[in-house]
Amino acid sequence: MMKKICFLIIVFVFTACQPKQPKYIFYFIGDGMGANQVLATEMYLAAQKGYIGVDSLSFTNFPVRNFISTYSKYNAVTCSAAAGTALASGYKTKKGAIGMDSLLQTPLYSVAYNAKKAGKSVGIVTTVSIDHATPAAFYAHQPNRSMGFEIAKDAAASNFDFFAGSGFSQCKKENEPNIISLLSDSGYFVARGIEQYFQQKNIADKIVLLQCDSMSNLPYVIDRTPADLSLPQMTEAAIEYLDKNSDGFFLMIEGGLIDWACHNNDAAAVLAEVEEFSDAIAKALDFYKKHADETLIVVTADHETGGIALGTGDYCLDLNVLQYQKCSVNELTNKISALREGGVFDWDNLKRLLQDNLGFWKELPLSEEEEYRLVSLYEQTLKTMEMMKVHNLYFDNELIAQTAIDILNRKAKIGWTSYGHSAGVVPVYAIGCKADMFEQVKDNVDIPRLMFKMLNNGPKQ
């Protein structure tokens, strides 16, 4: 009897001394969000309150703050597929690969899969399509990010508990079943909008929350209507849905449109996306405050996009001018195209459009040089009545619209080096259970490798 008591005491002491692992893991990824995207948002919020400095976002005062490199296996400047795979699996891979090794032969399993294996519920949330590169890296295994239909099929087969996003970029393929049908056949209830989610949240075994079946991205925050889904809304829904499991959950939330706005060099749209990303993290913080000893929140980015610079040489910023921008460059393109298609594409109407949406000539006087740039482009496009395009990764924008946004950026003293990604370091922030472990991370693969250790079951390769 005494031996048995001693054994139980030893077991109890040993168990009590074991380091506690997080029961709830939040993994926030701001796609394209470098340090300057974060700082610009904080400085803009401060400028709106009338002072030079920073108005902290929900995550920028986390006790752990660090930076990581983002290069991929064969490229100094990574793509989102390779970066997403690194952040998900802890392995570098080649450009374009989704959850596959650099030889495109072996699947790389993510921390989300290992969390599921450990008994946790798993959720994936994004502001772009669920089959887009970063969210896909957590559940799919395909040699190329362009294989949207095959990636979406992997989502249906994943058995993850919760997905949310704009929709799927490729719902249909010849001689294949519709993705929405596949999801339903795999036991998912597909909720089209938040109201359907509310109706099914206590009934459905697994759920997919969409803005629309087939949609590549949510509207930018700057263009959004109350009827559109938002990242804080989807994050709150995910927490509510996943918090039924006594073993906890793993939730990856991507601010995907930060990257898209950076590809457009659209500073006002970028800041609005980063601010909403912060609002989504605030939802996780509300949860953390109730479960502080059991919750880990990690915030990072897959890469920096655009090479944004704060200041153009004269020791000042004028970020307040960005408040006059009322729509994204994509929506401005649509508005200019509507003038052309409506047969009312004249200078007076174009000027009025720029005044209403950017504050030009009203709140923001234009110099002769700035007005000449716009008038010259108007006269050039008038000759053919066709859109002169600026192409970036996701959109063809009207050259007049892109030039107008460039003029506004210059007035704000913001510069860009490209419409693409850069190799710049990206920030890491952490709070909660085991957060101190992230003080030592140096590269993107370090983050999931630490999470694998916390899940006590190692990378499943």
Secondary structure, DSSP 8 states (H G I E B T S, - for coil): -HHHHHHHHHHHHHHHHS----SEEEEEEETT--HHHHHHHHHHHHHHTT-SS----SSTT-SEEEEEB---SS-SS--HHHHHHHHHHS----TT-BSB-TTS-SB---HHHHHHHTT-EEEEEESB-TTSHHHHTTT--BS-TT-HHHHHHHHHHH--SEEEES--S----TTS--HHHHHHHTTEEEEESHHHHHHHTTT-SEEEEES-SS-SB---GGG--TTS--HHHHHHHHHHHHTT-TT-EEEEEEEHHHHHHHHTT-HHHHHHHHHHHHHHHHHHHHHHHHSTTTEEEEEE-S-EES--EE--SSS---GGGGGG--S-HHHHHHHHHHHHHTT--SHHHHHHHHHHHH-BTTTB---HHHHHHHHHHHHHHHHHTS--EEE-SS-EEEHHHHHHHHHHHHHHTEE-S-SSEE---EEEEEEETTGGGGGG--BTTHHHHHHHHHHTS----
